[in-house]
Amino acid sequence: METNLLQGDCLELLAQIPDNSVDLIVTDPPYQIDNTKAGGKSALAKSIQSMNNELEAANICDGFNKSVLDQMVRVMKNINVYIWCNAKQIPMYLKYFVEGLGCAFDVLVWVKTNAAPLFNNKYLTDKEYCLYFRRGGVL
Ligand SMILES: C[S@@+](CC[C@H](N)C(=O)[O-])C[C@H]1O[C@@H](n2cnc3c(N)ncnc32)[C@H](O)[C@@H]1O
């Protein structure tokens, strides 16, 4: 089996991949972090503000940029994709893949035993989510 490793901006590289040529996508795109709810003035909030600004400017956060999702669907033989995300992103991915494309789905959870005790009016950040979507017969 031939392995082809491409390094670069996924927004550019995805466009070069032929239709119906990919068996599986496993992706860990940027998480959508809402600074204002994370106590916008905290040291943590300040430290990630510039990254958030860049992501917003590139329109990457919102649904991993719908055009990227469209590209991912275009290149897959059958929809068969794992997407790491945070809780805030779950509804938009479900809307896109389940409501929009009729996919089956599952939610996988990575439970961490050593989470930092940063509560700040939310549940302990001791887990990450990985959504799985498929459509059609995927082996
Ligand atoms: C949630 S992190 C994933 C981290 C990765 N799983 C790791 O262990 O290093 C999201 C990553 O997406 C990268 N990224 C953001 N926009 C991108 C783009 N247009 N093309 C490729 N990577 C991008 C960021 O630099 C960041 O490293």
The ligand as a Tripos MOL2 file, in Angstrom:
@<TRIPOS>MOLECULE
LIG
   27    29     1     0     0
SMALL
NO_CHARGES

@<TRIPOS>ATOM
      1 C1         -6.8900   20.9440   18.2320 C.3       1 LIG1
      2 S1         -5.3040   21.2570   17.5050 S.3       1 LIG1
      3 C2         -4.7740   19.6620   17.0530 C.3       1 LIG1
      4 C3         -3.5040   19.2580   17.7180 C.3       1 LIG1
      5 C4         -2.9480   17.8970   17.2630 C.3       1 LIG1
      6 N1         -3.8960   16.8170   17.4750 N.3       1 LIG1
      7 C5         -1.6670   17.6010   17.9970 C.2       1 LIG1
      8 O1         -1.6250   16.6780   18.8010 O.co2     1 LIG1
      9 O2         -0.7100   18.3510   17.8130 O.co2     1 LIG1
     10 C6         -5.7330   21.9750   15.9500 C.3       1 LIG1
     11 C7         -4.5440   22.1310   15.0060 C.3       1 LIG1
     12 O3         -5.0160   22.5450   13.7210 O.3       1 LIG1
     13 C8         -4.0080   23.3380   13.1390 C.3       1 LIG1
     14 N2         -4.5830   24.0970   12.0170 N.ar      1 LIG1
     15 C9         -5.3560   25.2100   12.0790 C.ar      1 LIG1
     16 N3         -5.6910   25.6030   10.8580 N.ar      1 LIG1
     17 C10        -5.1370   24.7340    9.9790 C.ar      1 LIG1
     18 C11        -5.1230   24.6280    8.5630 C.ar      1 LIG1
     19 N4         -5.7670   25.5020    7.7930 N.pl3     1 LIG1
     20 N5         -4.4390   23.6160    8.0020 N.ar      1 LIG1
     21 C12        -3.7840   22.7080    8.7690 C.ar      1 LIG1
     22 N6         -3.7620   22.7480   10.1260 N.ar      1 LIG1
     23 C13        -4.4250   23.7570   10.7180 C.ar      1 LIG1
     24 C14        -3.5110   24.1810   14.3050 C.3       1 LIG1
     25 O4         -2.2220   24.6730   14.0620 O.3       1 LIG1
     26 C15        -3.5270   23.1610   15.4620 C.3       1 LIG1
     27 O5         -2.2790   22.5450   15.5800 O.3       1 LIG1
@<TRIPOS>BOND
     1     1     2 1
     2     2     3 1
     3     2    10 1
     4     3     4 1
     5     4     5 1
     6     5     6 1
     7     5     7 1
     8     7     8 2
     9     7     9 1
    10    10    11 1
    11    11    12 1
    12    11    26 1
    13    12    13 1
    14    13    14 1
    15    13    24 1
    16    14    15 ar
    17    14    23 ar
    18    15    16 ar
    19    16    17 ar
    20    17    18 ar
    21    17    23 ar
    22    18    19 1
    23    18    20 ar
    24    20    21 ar
    25    21    22 ar
    26    22    23 ar
    27    24    25 1
    28    24    26 1
    29    26    27 1
@<TRIPOS>SUBSTRUCTURE
     1 LIG1         1 GROUP 0 **** ****
